[in-house]
Amino acid sequence: MNYVNEIQAFYEQVELKPLSASAASLWHTMLYFHHKSGWRKEFRVGALVLCVKSGLGESTFKKARRELREKGYLIHIAGEPKEIPTYQMISLQKEGGH
């Protein structure tokens, strides 16, 4: 993945699959952690960390995460209670595109 290309593709995609401001903020935060993980297919980050970095409260965060999942922007694997969730970002870049 390429950070800048993914952000450009995001802004093209939101024209087709609009997002709330909260979901857009969370997507950018998630992309940051995906990049920080070295673009691993799956990465883990705690809800509290995501709330702080995205500026969202817990209930707004959960709604935004659900929205991203339902609209095909990410995959969320909850795991066991008190376990840090696993995420997969779905690349928005077109096949063969830059």
NORPE-V902456 format. One record per residue. RES is the residue in one letter. D_CENTER is the distance of its C-alpha to the mean C-alpha in Angstrom with 1 decimal. Layout:
res = [RES RES]
d_center = [D_CENTER D_CENTER]
This chain:
res = [M N Y V N E I Q A F Y E Q V E L K P L S A S A A S L W H T M L Y F H H K S G W R K E F R V G A L V L C V K S G L G E S T F K K A R R E L R E K G Y L I H I A G E P K E I P T Y Q M I S L Q K E G G H]
d_center = [13.7 14.7 12.8 14.9 15.1 11.4 11.4 14.6 13.5 10.7 13.7 15.8 13.5 13.3 17.0 17.0 14.2 14.3 11.8 13.1 13.0 11.2 8.3 8.4 8.8 6.0 3.7 6.5 6.7 3.9 5.7 8.7 8.7 8.2 11.0 12.9 13.1 14.9 12.5 13.5 12.5 11.6 10.9 11.5 10.9 12.7 12.0 14.6 13.2 9.8 12.3 14.5 12.3 10.7 14.2 13.5 16.1 15.6 16.3 14.3 11.2 12.1 12.7 9.4 7.6 10.4 10.2 6.8 8.5 11.8 11.2 9.9 6.5 5.5 8.3 9.1 12.5 14.2 17.3 20.3 20.7 20.3 18.4 15.1 12.4 11.2 7.9 7.8 5.7 8.2 10.1 11.2 14.3 17.5 19.5 21.9 20.5 19.8]
